[in-house]
């Protein structure tokens, strides 16, 4: 039995959400013109931000990260910060506002920034482990093979780093092949005979 999109837990109705965002941005603009305090963000808009971030975090690109909750919260925070940057006059193909796409993009880049931060922190931890004494990290008591545990952790980290490097190199090669094919397909039939 197929589940309808409206019945999914992370469903956001773009039309209602976009209208709510436009109404809120207009309300804040009016309040600022009158030198009043900004009104609170409605509960509906906040719940939509959370649904967008949660839904995006369940995509295959992001589901495997252990810090997925931090990614979601970063996404919601960035949406709140970017709320007033939303251009209510921006024209889309349909002529209607598309807040869902705008805030999904913001969440996407928030996720990428969090992943970069976490990788940086992991590199710092690994460098510290390489240069520090094993006893600073854990109390192994009378365990005879405490050194081998740390060695296994280091080996695992090295393998992961090596796999990431190989994947990046493979992606670069694939991109070069794809660009070369595009370049060839752009040339007309006569140019192929003369080159």
C-alpha positions as CSV (number, residue, x, y, z in Angstrom):
1,X,0.0,0.0,0.0
2,X,1.5,3.3,-1.1
3,X,1.6,6.2,1.4
4,X,0.3,9.5,0.1
5,X,2.8,12.4,0.5
6,X,0.4,14.3,2.8
7,X,0.4,11.3,5.2
8,X,4.2,11.3,5.5
9,X,5.5,12.7,8.8
10,X,7.9,15.2,7.2
11,X,5.4,16.5,4.7
12,X,5.3,20.3,4.2
13,X,2.6,21.8,2.0
14,X,4.6,24.3,-0.1
15,X,1.6,26.5,-0.9
16,X,0.6,27.1,2.7
17,X,4.2,27.3,4.0
18,X,5.2,29.8,1.3
19,X,2.1,32.0,2.1
20,X,2.9,31.9,5.8
21,X,6.5,33.0,5.2
22,X,5.4,35.8,2.9
23,X,2.9,37.0,5.5
24,X,5.5,36.9,8.2
25,X,8.1,38.7,6.2
26,X,5.6,41.4,5.3
27,X,4.5,41.7,9.0
28,X,8.1,42.1,10.1
29,X,8.8,44.7,7.4
30,X,5.8,46.7,8.6
31,X,6.9,46.4,12.3
32,X,10.4,47.6,11.4
33,X,9.1,50.6,9.5
34,X,7.1,51.6,12.6
35,X,10.2,51.0,14.8
36,X,8.5,48.2,16.7
37,X,10.0,44.9,17.8
38,X,9.9,42.0,15.4
39,X,7.0,39.6,16.0
40,X,7.7,36.0,17.0
41,X,8.0,33.5,14.2
42,X,4.8,31.5,14.1
43,X,4.8,27.9,15.4
44,X,3.7,26.6,11.9
45,X,6.8,28.1,10.2
46,X,9.1,26.7,12.9
47,X,7.5,23.3,12.6
48,X,8.0,23.4,8.8
49,X,11.7,24.3,9.2
50,X,12.1,21.3,11.5
51,X,10.2,19.0,9.0
52,X,12.3,20.2,6.1
53,X,15.5,19.6,8.0
54,X,14.4,16.2,9.4
55,X,13.2,15.1,5.9
56,X,16.5,16.2,4.3
57,X,18.6,14.5,7.0
58,X,16.9,11.2,6.1
59,X,18.2,11.3,2.5
60,X,21.0,8.8,1.7
61,X,23.6,11.6,1.6
62,X,23.2,12.4,5.3
63,X,21.5,9.5,7.1
64,X,24.7,7.7,8.1
65,X,26.2,10.6,10.1
66,X,26.3,10.2,13.9
67,X,25.8,13.9,14.4
68,X,22.6,14.1,12.3
69,X,20.7,15.8,15.1
70,X,23.3,18.6,15.2
71,X,22.9,18.9,11.4
72,X,19.1,19.3,11.8
73,X,19.5,21.9,14.4
74,X,22.0,23.8,12.4
75,X,19.6,23.8,9.5
76,X,16.7,25.1,11.5
77,X,19.0,27.8,13.0
78,X,20.1,28.9,9.6
79,X,16.5,29.0,8.3
80,X,15.6,31.3,11.2
81,X,18.6,33.6,10.5
82,X,17.8,33.7,6.8
83,X,14.1,34.3,7.2
84,X,14.3,38.0,6.4
85,X,16.4,37.4,3.4
86,X,13.5,35.7,1.7
87,X,12.5,37.8,-1.3
88,X,8.7,37.9,-1.4
89,X,8.8,39.5,-4.8
90,X,10.9,36.8,-6.4
91,X,9.2,35.3,-9.4
92,X,9.2,31.6,-10.0
93,X,8.1,29.6,-13.0
94,X,4.6,29.3,-11.6
95,X,4.5,32.9,-10.4
96,X,3.9,31.7,-6.8
97,X,6.5,32.0,-4.0
98,X,8.5,28.9,-3.3
99,X,9.7,29.1,0.3
100,X,10.1,25.3,0.5
101,X,12.9,25.3,-2.2
102,X,14.6,28.3,-0.7
103,X,14.8,26.9,2.9
104,X,15.7,23.4,1.7
105,X,18.7,24.9,0.0
106,X,19.6,26.7,3.2
107,X,19.3,23.5,5.2
108,X,21.4,21.6,2.6
109,X,24.3,24.1,2.9
110,X,24.0,24.0,6.7
111,X,24.4,20.3,6.6
112,X,27.5,20.6,4.4
113,X,29.1,23.1,6.8
114,X,28.4,20.8,9.8
115,X,30.0,17.9,8.0
116,X,33.1,20.0,7.3
117,X,33.3,21.1,10.9
118,X,33.0,17.5,12.2
119,X,35.7,16.2,9.8
120,X,37.9,19.0,11.0
121,X,37.3,18.1,14.7
122,X,38.0,14.4,13.8
123,X,41.3,15.3,12.2
124,X,42.3,17.3,15.3
125,X,41.4,14.3,17.6
126,X,43.4,11.9,15.4
127,X,46.4,14.2,15.4
128,X,46.2,14.5,19.1
129,X,46.0,10.8,19.5
130,X,49.0,10.3,17.3
131,X,51.2,12.6,19.4
132,X,49.8,11.9,22.9
133,X,50.3,9.1,25.3
134,X,47.7,6.3,25.2
135,X,47.0,6.6,28.9
136,X,45.6,10.1,28.5
137,X,42.6,8.8,26.5
138,X,41.4,5.9,28.7
139,X,42.0,3.9,31.8
140,X,42.5,0.3,30.5
141,X,43.3,-1.0,34.0
142,X,44.9,-4.4,33.8
143,X,44.1,-5.0,30.1
144,X,47.1,-6.6,28.5
145,X,46.4,-5.5,25.0
146,X,45.6,-1.8,25.6
147,X,48.1,-0.7,23.0
148,X,46.5,-2.9,20.3
149,X,43.1,-1.3,20.9
150,X,44.6,2.1,20.1
151,X,46.5,0.7,17.2
152,X,43.2,-0.7,15.8
153,X,41.5,2.7,16.2
154,X,44.4,4.4,14.4
155,X,44.4,1.8,11.6
156,X,40.6,2.2,11.1
157,X,41.0,6.0,11.0
158,X,43.8,5.6,8.4
159,X,41.7,3.3,6.3
160,X,38.7,5.7,6.4
161,X,40.9,8.6,5.4
162,X,42.4,6.6,2.5
163,X,39.0,5.5,1.3
164,X,37.8,9.2,1.3
165,X,40.8,10.2,-0.7
166,X,40.2,7.3,-3.2
167,X,36.6,8.3,-3.6
168,X,37.5,12.0,-4.2
169,X,40.0,10.9,-6.9
170,X,37.5,8.6,-8.5
171,X,34.9,11.4,-8.6
172,X,37.4,13.8,-10.2
173,X,38.2,11.2,-12.9
174,X,34.5,10.6,-13.6
175,X,33.9,14.4,-13.8
176,X,36.8,14.7,-16.3
177,X,35.3,11.9,-18.5
178,X,31.9,13.5,-18.3
179,X,33.2,16.9,-19.3
180,X,35.2,15.3,-22.2
181,X,32.0,13.6,-23.5
182,X,30.1,16.9,-23.3
183,X,32.8,18.7,-25.2
184,X,32.7,16.1,-28.0
185,X,28.9,16.1,-28.2
186,X,28.9,19.9,-28.5
187,X,30.9,19.8,-31.7
188,X,29.0,19.5,-34.9
189,X,29.5,16.6,-37.4
190,X,31.7,18.6,-39.7
191,X,34.0,19.8,-37.0
192,X,34.7,16.1,-36.1
193,X,36.0,15.5,-39.6
194,X,38.3,18.5,-39.6
195,X,39.8,18.1,-36.2
